[in-house]
Amino acid sequence: MRPLPARSFSRHLVAFTGLLMLSAPLARAADDDAPKGPAVTVLKVAKSCFSDIVEATGTIIAREETSVRPERPGLKVTEVLAEAGDTITAGQVLARLALPEGGTLQVTAPVAGVIATSTAQIGNFASAKGEALFTIVARSEYDLVGLVATTDIRKLAVGQQATVRIAGAGDLEGKVRRIGPTVEPNIQQGMVYIGISSQKRLLLNASGRALIKTGQSCNVAVPLTAVQYSSAGTVVQVIRRNRVETKRVEVGLMSGGNIEVRDGLNEGDVVVARAGALLREGDPVRPAMATAEAAK
């Protein structure tokens, strides 16, 4: 191989040196853009809708109870055809009574519903003024009479939908039927009547809980773990250009581990999924996008 002339060699050396000088700033720029610092799990802010729920706790009562007695005194029970807990129809024969002069009298249900109590026993006497043979929860309609915090009463309105939870009966649909006009002064709670229609037999005086939907709000949302509370206010850590930015936010309703953000964030912002005191304003980080399961 023939050696290059001195002049040609100089030209090649200058070109090679120029390439090195050009590549050095590019390498430094690439290094600057490369993520540094600790790895953090992040997620993109998305919109979600939250239900405003007011909770009421109380007991189950019959909305209307109908008492069943014979119309005349001195009758003796000879046959009992229904008992407490039975669901009955209007006109159904509940018992037969013997008349003093002979013959029998049929006792029938004046309304459909569920028999709440029964004192009918063969051989016992019954009369128009005595204890009722049967009491019926008319039309199987019940009320949950519940107490609500005074601060939540203003949110209630007749007709609002509710989910009523009763031990042993599962979740039942209900509706606000009436709101009490006064507040218990000692506990500062008001009364609300939640109407329930159920073919299931509900135990009177059983305790229950109603979740009343009073409204809905749709905004961006983040996990509760992404929010920090401090003397400076409520903040969320946002990631921009692989660095931490602390943003003050206004939060609202909560549901299922998430919280509504009414102001301070935009849809698509990238936030730290689990904010921590170890991350400070301007810190470099290596963000890793959370999976759908990890974000829950």
Phi, psi and chi 1 to 4 in degrees:
 res  aa     phi    psi   chi1   chi2   chi3   chi4
   1 MET       -  131.1 -178.4  175.4  177.7      -
   2 ARG   -80.4  137.5  -66.3  175.6   57.7 -168.9
   3 PRO   -68.0  148.0   24.3  -32.5      -      -
   4 LEU   -71.3  146.4  -70.2  172.1      -      -
   5 PRO   -60.6  155.1  -18.9   28.5      -      -
   6 ALA   -58.1  -42.4      -      -      -      -
   7 ARG   -65.9  -43.4 -174.6  173.9  -60.9  174.0
   8 SER   -64.3  -40.4  175.8      -      -      -
   9 PHE   -61.6  -38.7  177.1   77.3      -      -
  10 SER   -64.5  -40.4  -61.7      -      -      -
  11 ARG   -64.6  -42.2  -76.6 -160.5  -58.2  -91.4
  12 HIS   -63.8  -38.2  -80.6   78.5      -      -
  13 LEU   -64.9  -42.5 -178.4   60.2      -      -
  14 VAL   -63.3  -42.2  169.8      -      -      -
  15 ALA   -64.0  -42.2      -      -      -      -
  16 PHE   -65.5  -40.6  178.3   69.7      -      -
  17 THR   -64.0  -38.9  -54.8      -      -      -
  18 GLY   -63.2  -40.0      -      -      -      -
  19 LEU   -62.9  -41.0  -74.6  172.9      -      -
  20 LEU   -61.3  -40.9  -73.0  176.4      -      -
  21 MET   -68.5  -35.3  -66.6  175.7   65.8      -
  22 LEU   -71.8  -37.3  -74.4  171.6      -      -
  23 SER   -74.9  -24.7   61.9      -      -      -
  24 ALA   -62.7  -49.2      -      -      -      -
  25 PRO   -62.8  -35.9  -21.7   32.7      -      -
  26 LEU   -63.3  -40.8  -68.2  174.5      -      -
  27 ALA   -65.1  -41.4      -      -      -      -
  28 ARG   -64.9  -38.9  -76.7 -164.4  -61.8  -90.1
  29 ALA   -64.1  -40.9      -      -      -      -
  30 ALA   -63.3  -39.8      -      -      -      -
  31 ASP   -63.5  -39.3  -71.9  -17.6      -      -
  32 ASP   -66.0  -35.9  -71.1  -17.9      -      -
  33 ASP   -79.0  -20.0  -69.0  -22.4      -      -
  34 ALA   -66.8  135.2      -      -      -      -
  35 PRO   -60.0  138.2  -20.7   31.5      -      -
  36 LYS  -127.7  175.5  -62.1 -178.1 -179.5   67.2
  37 GLY    81.1 -170.3      -      -      -      -
  38 PRO   -71.6  153.1   26.8  -34.9      -      -
  39 ALA   -78.6  133.4      -      -      -      -
  40 VAL  -131.7  145.3  -66.4      -      -      -
  41 THR   -84.9  128.3  -57.7      -      -      -
  42 VAL  -126.3  167.0  -61.1      -      -      -
  43 LEU  -151.1  157.2   52.0   85.0      -      -
  44 LYS   -86.9  136.7  -79.6 -170.0  177.0 -178.8
  45 VAL   -70.9  132.7  174.2      -      -      -
  46 ALA  -130.4  161.9      -      -      -      -
  47 LYS   -81.2  150.7  -76.7 -169.5  174.7  179.5
  48 SER  -155.0  156.9 -175.7      -      -      -
  49 CYS  -108.9  137.5  -70.5      -      -      -
  50 PHE  -120.2  135.9  -66.3   80.3      -      -
  51 SER   -90.1  135.4  -65.5      -      -      -
  52 ASP   -86.6  110.0 -166.5   -4.0      -      -
  53 ILE  -109.5  130.2  -59.2  -65.6      -      -
  54 VAL  -109.3  133.2  168.2      -      -      -
  55 GLU  -103.5  136.1 -174.5  172.5  -36.4      -
  56 ALA  -128.6  134.5      -      -      -      -
  57 THR  -118.3  141.3   55.9      -      -      -
  58 GLY  -175.5 -149.8      -      -      -      -
  59 THR  -128.5  159.4   56.0      -      -      -
  60 ILE   -91.4  130.1  -58.2  -62.4      -      -
  61 ILE  -130.1  162.4   65.6  168.6      -      -
  62 ALA   -78.2  132.2      -      -      -      -
  63 ARG   -64.5  -38.7 -173.1  179.8  -52.1  173.0
  64 GLU  -145.9  124.6  179.1 -173.3  -26.9      -
  65 GLU  -107.3  132.5  -86.6 -167.8  -16.8      -
  66 THR  -112.0  126.3  -59.5      -      -      -
  67 SER   -93.8  139.9  -62.1      -      -      -
  68 VAL  -117.3  119.6 -178.6      -      -      -
  69 ARG  -138.2  157.4  -62.3  179.3  177.7   84.3
  70 PRO   -71.7  158.2   26.0  -33.4      -      -
  71 GLU   -84.8   -7.7  -65.2  179.7   -5.4      -
  72 ARG  -135.2  157.5   49.3 -173.3  -66.9 -176.0
  73 PRO   -85.7  169.9   32.1  -35.3      -      -
  74 GLY    74.4   26.9      -      -      -      -
  75 LEU  -101.4  143.5  -54.2 -177.2      -      -
  76 LYS  -110.4  133.3 -167.2  173.8 -174.6  178.6
  77 VAL   -72.8  123.8  178.9      -      -      -
  78 THR  -112.0  -21.7   59.3      -      -      -
  79 GLU  -153.0  133.7 -168.9  174.6    2.7      -
  80 VAL  -114.9  122.2  178.7      -      -      -
  81 LEU  -112.0   -0.3  -57.9  173.7      -      -
  82 ALA  -151.6  157.4      -      -      -      -
  83 GLU  -142.0  172.0   57.9 -174.4   20.1      -
  84 ALA   -57.2  135.1      -      -      -      -
  85 GLY   100.1  -16.2      -      -      -      -
  86 ASP   -73.6  141.3  -72.2   -6.9      -      -
  87 THR   -91.7  127.7  -60.5      -      -      -
  88 ILE  -126.7  165.3   56.3  170.6      -      -
  89 THR  -110.6  160.0   58.0      -      -      -
  90 ALA   -63.4  132.7      -      -      -      -
  91 GLY    89.0   -5.6      -      -      -      -
  92 GLN   -67.7  138.6 -178.7  174.4  -30.1      -
  93 VAL   -75.0  124.8  178.9      -      -      -
  94 LEU  -101.7  -33.1  -54.8  179.5      -      -
  95 ALA  -160.7  162.7      -      -      -      -
  96 ARG  -123.0  137.6  -69.5 -172.2  175.6   94.1
  97 LEU  -121.2  147.0  -49.3  178.8      -      -
  98 ALA   -89.3  133.3      -      -      -      -
  99 LEU   -83.5  147.8  -60.8  169.3      -      -
 100 PRO   -59.2  -35.4  -22.7   32.8      -      -
 101 GLU   -89.9    5.9   64.5  -87.5   19.7      -
 102 GLY   103.8  158.8      -      -      -      -
 103 GLY    90.1  179.8      -      -      -      -
 104 THR  -130.5  158.8   60.3      -      -      -
 105 LEU  -125.6  131.0  173.3   72.1      -      -
 106 GLN   -91.4  132.9  -68.3 -170.3  148.5      -
 107 VAL   -98.5  120.9  175.9      -      -      -
 108 THR  -116.7  159.6   59.4      -      -      -
 109 ALA   -79.0  124.1      -      -      -      -
 110 PRO   -73.6  -22.1   25.3  -31.8      -      -
 111 VAL  -141.2  159.3  -66.5      -      -      -
 112 ALA   -77.8  155.9      -      -      -      -
 113 GLY   158.1 -151.5      -      -      -      -
 114 VAL  -121.4  133.1  175.6      -      -      -
 115 ILE   -72.6  118.3  -62.0  177.2      -      -
 116 ALA   -83.8  -46.3      -      -      -      -
 117 THR  -140.8  157.1   62.5      -      -      -
 118 SER  -147.7  134.2  171.6      -      -      -
 119 THR  -112.8    3.8   61.5      -      -      -
 120 ALA   -69.4  119.3      -      -      -      -
 121 GLN  -137.4  138.8  -68.1 -175.6    1.3      -
 122 ILE   -58.7  129.9  -65.3  174.8      -      -
 123 GLY    99.0  -19.3      -      -      -      -
 124 ASN   -77.4  155.2  -75.3   -0.3      -      -
 125 PHE   -94.0  152.4  -75.5   91.9      -      -
 126 ALA  -137.0  148.9      -      -      -      -
 127 SER  -149.8  170.1   68.0      -      -      -
 128 ALA   -68.9  -25.9      -      -      -      -
 129 LYS  -104.4   -3.8  -65.4 -175.9  178.2  179.2
 130 GLY   -86.5 -166.4      -      -      -      -
 131 GLU   -64.5  142.2 -167.9  174.2   11.6      -
 132 ALA   -64.1  139.0      -      -      -      -
 133 LEU   -68.1  -40.1  -75.3  174.5      -      -
 134 PHE  -140.8  147.0  -57.6   92.3      -      -
 135 THR  -120.5  135.4   56.9      -      -      -
 136 ILE  -119.3  132.7  -59.7  170.9      -      -
 137 VAL   -77.6  102.5  179.3      -      -      -
 138 ALA   -59.7  129.7      -      -      -      -
 139 ARG    58.1   19.4  -61.9  170.7  -63.5  -80.3
 140 SER    55.2   37.6  -58.3      -      -      -
 141 GLU  -103.8  127.9  -67.0  176.6  -19.8      -
 142 TYR  -122.0  163.6  -59.4   84.3      -      -
 143 ASP  -126.2  139.7  -80.4  -18.9      -      -
 144 LEU   -94.3  114.3  170.6   71.2      -      -
 145 VAL   -92.7  106.9 -177.2      -      -      -
 146 GLY  -119.9  160.6      -      -      -      -
 147 LEU  -104.1  139.8  -68.5  171.9      -      -
 148 VAL  -129.6  141.1  176.9      -      -      -
 149 ALA   -58.6  141.7      -      -      -      -
 150 THR   -55.3  -37.1  -54.2      -      -      -
 151 THR   -65.4  -19.7   52.4      -      -      -
 152 ASP   -99.3  -13.1  -72.0  -29.3      -      -
 153 ILE   -60.4  -36.9  -71.7  178.9      -      -
 154 ARG   -64.0  -18.5   58.8 -177.4  177.4   80.3
 155 LYS   -82.0  -15.6  -60.6  179.4 -177.5  178.9
 156 LEU   -82.9  149.3  -60.7 -179.2      -      -
 157 ALA  -150.8  146.8      -      -      -      -
 158 VAL   -61.1  134.6  171.7      -      -      -
 159 GLY   100.0  -10.7      -      -      -      -
 160 GLN   -65.7  141.4  -71.9  171.1  -23.8      -
 161 GLN   -76.1  148.8  -62.3  -65.1  -39.1      -
 162 ALA  -143.9  150.8      -      -      -      -
 163 THR  -106.5  121.8  -61.3      -      -      -
 164 VAL  -105.7  126.1  179.9      -      -      -
 165 ARG  -112.2  120.3  -67.2  176.1  176.4  168.5
 166 ILE  -127.6  130.7  -55.0  166.3      -      -
 167 ALA   -57.6  127.5      -      -      -      -
 168 GLY    87.7  -12.5      -      -      -      -
 169 ALA  -115.7   -7.7      -      -      -      -
 170 GLY    75.2 -160.2      -      -      -      -
 171 ASP   -90.7  131.9  -73.0    0.7      -      -
 172 LEU  -123.4  150.3  -58.3  171.8      -      -
 173 GLU   -81.6  139.7  -68.0 -176.1    0.8      -
 174 GLY  -142.2  176.7      -      -      -      -
 175 LYS  -150.8  140.0 -171.7  179.0  -69.6 -173.7
 176 VAL   -64.2  120.2  175.2      -      -      -
 177 ARG  -103.5  -34.7 -164.6  174.2   64.3   79.9
 178 ARG  -156.8  146.2 -175.7  156.3   67.0   90.1
 179 ILE  -118.2  126.1  -58.6  164.9      -      -
 180 GLY   -61.1  146.2      -      -      -      -
 181 PRO   -84.6   -8.9   31.1  -33.3      -      -
 182 THR  -128.2  170.5   59.9      -      -      -
 183 VAL  -120.7  138.0  169.8      -      -      -
 184 GLU   -68.6  116.4  -68.2  -68.8  -29.7      -
 185 PRO   -65.1  -32.4   22.7  -32.0      -      -
 186 ASN   -73.6  -31.4  -65.2  -28.0      -      -
 187 ILE  -114.9   -5.3   57.0  175.8      -      -
 188 GLN    53.0   50.4  -74.5  -60.1  -64.7      -
 189 GLN  -132.2  147.9  -69.8 -176.8  -42.5      -
 190 GLY  -108.9  168.6      -      -      -      -
 191 MET  -106.2  141.5 -161.2  165.5  -72.9      -
 192 VAL  -134.8  143.0   60.7      -      -      -
 193 TYR  -109.4  117.7  -67.2   77.4      -      -
 194 ILE  -103.8  115.5  -48.8  -65.8      -      -
 195 GLY   -77.5  135.6      -      -      -      -
 196 ILE  -130.2  129.6  -49.5  165.8      -      -
 197 SER  -114.1  117.9  -66.5      -      -      -
 198 SER  -144.0  135.2  172.7      -      -      -
 199 GLN   -78.5  -12.0  -64.7  -52.3  -50.9      -
 200 LYS   -74.4  149.3  -65.0 -179.2  179.5  179.6
 201 ARG   -79.5  118.4 -178.6 -163.6  174.5 -167.5
 202 LEU  -101.1  138.8  -58.2 -176.9      -      -
 203 LEU   -80.3  121.5  -61.6  176.5      -      -
 204 LEU   -63.3  142.1  -60.8 -179.1      -      -
 205 ASN    73.2    5.6  -59.4  -42.3      -      -
 206 ALA   -70.8  149.5      -      -      -      -
 207 SER   -82.1  150.2   59.9      -      -      -
 208 GLY  -152.7  170.4      -      -      -      -
 209 ARG  -136.6  135.1 -177.9  163.7   63.7  104.6
 210 ALA  -115.4  133.6      -      -      -      -
 211 LEU  -108.1  107.3  -55.9  176.0      -      -
 212 ILE   -98.9  123.2  -51.8  163.8      -      -
 213 LYS   -85.0  111.4 -175.9  176.8  178.9  179.5
 214 THR  -102.3   -6.5   62.4      -      -      -
 215 GLY   171.8 -179.6      -      -      -      -
 216 GLN  -145.7  144.5 -177.9  173.4  -88.9      -
 217 SER  -134.9  131.4 -179.8      -      -      -
 218 CYS  -115.5  121.5  -64.7      -      -      -
 219 ASN  -154.3 -179.5  -94.5  -52.4      -      -
 220 VAL   -70.0  154.0  -64.8      -      -      -
 221 ALA  -139.4  153.3      -      -      -      -
 222 VAL  -136.5  161.0  -63.1      -      -      -
 223 PRO   -64.2  151.3  -17.8   29.6      -      -
 224 LEU   -58.1  -29.7  -73.5  167.0      -      -
 225 THR   -69.7  -15.8   53.7      -      -      -
 226 ALA   -84.8   -7.6      -      -      -      -
 227 VAL  -103.6  136.5  178.4      -      -      -
 228 GLN  -119.2  141.4  -74.1 -176.3  -59.7      -
 229 TYR  -113.8  126.4  -59.4   90.8      -      -
 230 SER  -145.7  180.0   66.9      -      -      -
 231 SER   -63.6  -22.8   56.6      -      -      -
 232 ALA   -81.5   -7.2      -      -      -      -
 233 GLY   118.2 -165.1      -      -      -      -
 234 THR   -92.6  125.7  -52.1      -      -      -
 235 VAL  -132.2  156.7  -60.9      -      -      -
 236 VAL  -130.5  142.1  171.0      -      -      -
 237 GLN   -93.5  115.7  -67.2  171.8  -31.1      -
 238 VAL  -101.5  144.5  177.8      -      -      -
 239 ILE  -106.1  121.0  -57.0  -58.8      -      -
 240 ARG  -131.1  128.2  -60.5 -171.3 -163.4  -81.8
 241 ARG    51.7   41.4  -62.9 -172.6 -178.1   90.2
 242 ASN    62.8   25.3  -61.7  -32.8      -      -
 243 ARG  -130.0  154.6  -70.1 -173.7  178.8  -86.9
 244 VAL   -83.1  131.7  175.9      -      -      -
 245 GLU  -124.2  130.7  -69.7 -174.9   13.6      -
 246 THR   -93.5  123.0  -57.2      -      -      -
 247 LYS  -116.9  129.5  -61.6  -83.0  -71.9 -174.9
 248 ARG   -77.1  138.0  -70.5 -168.7   62.1  175.0
 249 VAL  -133.0  158.8  -65.8      -      -      -
 250 GLU  -109.8  119.7  178.5 -171.6  -20.5      -
 251 VAL  -102.9  163.0  -64.8      -      -      -
 252 GLY  -134.2 -116.8      -      -      -      -
 253 LEU   -76.8  157.4  -57.6  173.6      -      -
 254 MET  -124.2  148.8  -68.7 -177.6  -72.8      -
 255 SER  -166.5  131.8  176.6      -      -      -
 256 GLY    55.9   36.7      -      -      -      -
 257 GLY    85.1    0.6      -      -      -      -
 258 ASN  -115.1  160.9  -69.6  -32.4      -      -
 259 ILE  -134.4  140.6 -171.9  166.5      -      -
 260 GLU   -74.2  137.1  172.8 -167.8   15.7      -
 261 VAL  -113.0  110.9  178.6      -      -      -
 262 ARG   -85.2  -22.5  -66.9  176.1  175.2  169.3
 263 ASP  -158.1  143.8 -170.9   39.0      -      -
 264 GLY   115.1  -19.2      -      -      -      -
 265 LEU  -130.8  155.2  -70.4  179.7      -      -
 266 ASN  -119.1  154.1  -63.6  -46.7      -      -
 267 GLU   -59.4  132.7 -172.4  174.6    8.6      -
 268 GLY    96.9  -13.2      -      -      -      -
 269 ASP   -60.2  147.1  -77.6  -11.9      -      -
 270 VAL  -102.8  122.1  175.9      -      -      -
 271 VAL  -122.5  157.2  -58.0      -      -      -
 272 VAL   -72.9  124.5  177.2      -      -      -
 273 ALA   -65.9  -36.3      -      -      -      -
 274 ARG  -127.4   90.9  -67.5 -177.7  176.6  -85.3
 275 ALA   -65.8  146.9      -      -      -      -
 276 GLY  -146.1  158.4      -      -      -      -
 277 ALA   -69.1  -16.9      -      -      -      -
 278 LEU   -74.0  -19.9  -64.0  178.3      -      -
 279 LEU   -93.8  130.5  -64.9  176.9      -      -
 280 ARG  -123.5  165.4  -60.6 -178.2 -179.7  -81.7
 281 GLU   -52.8  126.7 -179.1   76.3   14.2      -
 282 GLY    87.6   -5.5      -      -      -      -
 283 ASP   -63.7  136.1  -78.6   -5.4      -      -
 284 PRO   -76.5  144.4   27.4  -32.0      -      -
 285 VAL  -141.4  165.5  -67.2      -      -      -
 286 ARG  -111.9   93.8  -68.5  179.5  -70.6  119.1
 287 PRO   -72.7  141.2   24.4  -30.6      -      -
 288 ALA  -129.1  119.5      -      -      -      -
 289 MET   -67.0  130.9 -165.9   62.4   65.2      -
 290 ALA   -72.0  147.5      -      -      -      -
 291 THR   -77.6  168.6   62.8      -      -      -
 292 ALA   -60.2  -39.5      -      -      -      -
 293 GLU   -71.5  -39.4  -73.1  -60.5  -43.4      -
 294 ALA   -69.4  -26.6      -      -      -      -
 295 ALA   -75.5  -16.0      -      -      -      -
 296 LYS   -75.0      -  -70.0 -178.2  179.9  179.4
